[in-house]
Amino acid sequence: MQHESSWMTPMFILCEGTRPSLKPSENSQNFAEMLPTEMSVRIFGELDTESLCSASRTCRLWHHIIEQSEQLWRQQCSLVRAVCQREVDRDRRDGLSWKVTLVRNFTRSRVKADWLRGRYSGVRSADELGRSMTPLDVETWGEILQAELDR
């Protein structure tokens, strides 16, 4: 229908396609269509984990670039490793990809960091914790308890 094509942007057309377009369209405003993949990866590398996941839902091309880049997932995983080194190292030794390792440890790292900062120091009941908890291993609980004793 000719009427529909007048309001369709190149981004809309790209996202509706069955596979990512690797050729720039004439009026493209999508940097990933214009730049080499390596440059797009560098741009995406400036995002935090949550923004990177949001960007991967923007369109199929962005999803493809982000999904296929071990470099991006390794970079994000290094931030999680700062808090959950033992867990990340164990997952990598077990042969898990950087992305799977990140997914397995992202929430855990947030909860552990909050515990270590004392966010839950004054909690009197499980109800006060809400739904923010995740399973933690024995060593992590030891670190948390030691941090509480040191406060």
C-alpha positions in Angstrom: 0.0 0.0 0.0 1.4 3.3 -1.0 -0.2 5.1 1.9 1.8 3.1 4.5 5.2 3.6 2.9 5.0 7.4 3.3 5.1 7.1 7.1 7.5 4.2 7.4 11.0 5.2 8.5 14.1 3.2 7.5 14.4 2.1 11.2 10.9 0.7 11.1 11.5 -1.2 7.8 14.8 -2.6 9.2 13.1 -3.8 12.4 10.3 -5.5 10.4 12.7 -7.4 8.1 13.3 -11.1 8.5 17.1 -10.7 8.9 19.4 -7.8 9.6 20.1 -5.6 6.7 23.9 -5.1 6.2 23.5 -2.6 3.4 22.9 1.1 4.3 19.6 2.4 3.0 19.4 5.7 1.2 18.0 7.8 4.0 19.3 5.7 6.9 19.7 7.3 10.3 20.9 4.0 11.9 24.6 4.3 12.6 25.0 0.5 12.6 24.0 0.4 8.9 26.6 3.0 8.0 29.6 1.9 10.1 31.7 -1.2 10.1 30.6 -3.7 12.7 33.8 -3.2 14.7 32.9 0.5 15.2 29.3 -0.3 16.2 30.7 -2.7 18.8 32.9 0.1 20.1 29.9 2.4 20.4 27.8 -0.3 22.1 30.7 -0.9 24.4 30.1 2.5 26.0 26.8 1.3 27.4 26.1 -0.2 30.8 24.6 -3.6 31.0 21.0 -2.5 31.2 21.4 -0.1 28.4 23.1 -2.7 26.2 20.2 -5.1 26.7 17.7 -2.3 25.8 19.8 -1.4 22.7 19.6 -5.1 21.6 15.8 -4.8 21.5 15.9 -1.7 19.3 16.1 -3.5 16.0 17.3 -6.7 14.5 20.6 -5.3 13.3 21.5 -4.0 16.7 20.4 -7.3 18.3 22.5 -9.2 15.8 25.6 -7.1 16.5 25.2 -7.1 20.2 24.3 -10.8 20.5 27.3 -11.9 18.4 29.9 -9.8 20.2 31.8 -11.8 22.8 33.9 -8.6 23.3 30.8 -6.7 24.6 29.7 -9.5 27.0 33.3 -10.0 28.3 33.5 -6.2 29.0 30.2 -6.2 30.9 31.2 -9.4 32.7 34.4 -7.8 34.0 32.3 -5.3 35.9 30.3 -8.1 37.5 33.5 -9.9 38.2 34.7 -7.0 40.4 32.0 -8.1 42.9 31.5 -11.8 42.1 35.0 -12.9 41.0 34.7 -16.4 42.4 31.4 -17.0 40.7 32.4 -15.6 37.3 35.7 -17.5 37.3 33.9 -20.7 38.1 31.4 -20.2 35.3 34.2 -19.5 32.8 36.1 -22.6 34.0 32.9 -24.6 33.4 33.0 -23.4 29.8 30.1 -21.0 29.9 30.1 -18.1 27.4 30.6 -14.5 28.5 27.0 -13.7 27.9 25.7 -16.7 29.9 28.1 -15.9 32.7 26.9 -12.3 32.8 23.2 -13.4 32.9 23.9 -15.9 35.7 25.8 -13.4 37.8 24.4 -9.9 37.1 21.6 -9.9 39.7 23.8 -11.8 42.2 26.5 -9.0 41.8 23.9 -6.3 42.5 22.5 -8.0 45.6 26.0 -8.8 46.9 27.2 -5.2 46.4 24.1 -3.9 48.2 24.7 -6.3 51.1 28.4 -5.3 51.3 27.5 -1.6 51.2 25.2 -2.2 54.2 21.9 -1.6 52.4 20.3 -4.5 54.3 22.0 -3.9 57.6 18.9 -2.7 59.4 16.5 -5.2 57.9 14.3 -6.8 60.7 12.2 -9.2 58.6 12.2 -11.0 55.2 9.3 -8.7 54.2 11.6 -5.7 54.2 13.9 -7.4 51.6 11.2 -7.6 49.0 11.9 -9.5 45.8 15.4 -8.3 45.5 17.1 -11.4 46.8 18.9 -14.1 44.8 20.6 -17.4 45.9 24.2 -16.7 47.2 26.9 -19.3 47.9 28.4 -20.0 51.4 31.6 -18.0 50.7 29.5 -14.9 49.7 27.5 -15.2 52.9 30.7 -15.4 54.8 31.9 -12.1 53.1 28.6 -10.5 53.9 28.6 -11.6 57.6 32.2 -10.4 58.0 31.2 -7.0 56.5 28.3 -6.8 59.0 30.6 -7.6 61.9 33.1 -5.0 60.7 30.4 -2.3 60.6 
